[in-house]
């Protein structure tokens, strides 16, 4: 992901439990170590460009780790009552001040307020997800979320505020492999 405030590129390495930070000329600036910075084998990464905080889903711990703009640990968002279930991706809607966590464990999306408090859970049936969702992104202009689904070979679009399913882009259209 790219952080707009400094135009740095953040690349996760789940196996080594690190995040490499590069400039736009592909020069390594620094490496953040999960043991020091409070994250554990993240599978996704999202940046809030309003406050430059970095959000990392910790799949095995069912949490989101929040890092400050310099990469130091800020807090951990944990949700009780099964609201996180193997979170594999995160996206930030800066306009509506929402955090979305894609739960691979049950095919749902956790919707949080920007402070990390729980807002709602979008159920699997509303998301139209299979057992293998992989990534999530948000359109900052209209708030639609887009979810990649590995098993369906598709991209799913929906409005998380109104619960409206917009449709699915199957592999026959984009030739996803």
Order of alpha helices (4+ residues) and beta strands (2+ residues): beta-beta-beta-beta-alpha-beta-beta-beta-beta-beta-beta-beta-beta-alpha-beta-beta-beta-beta-alpha
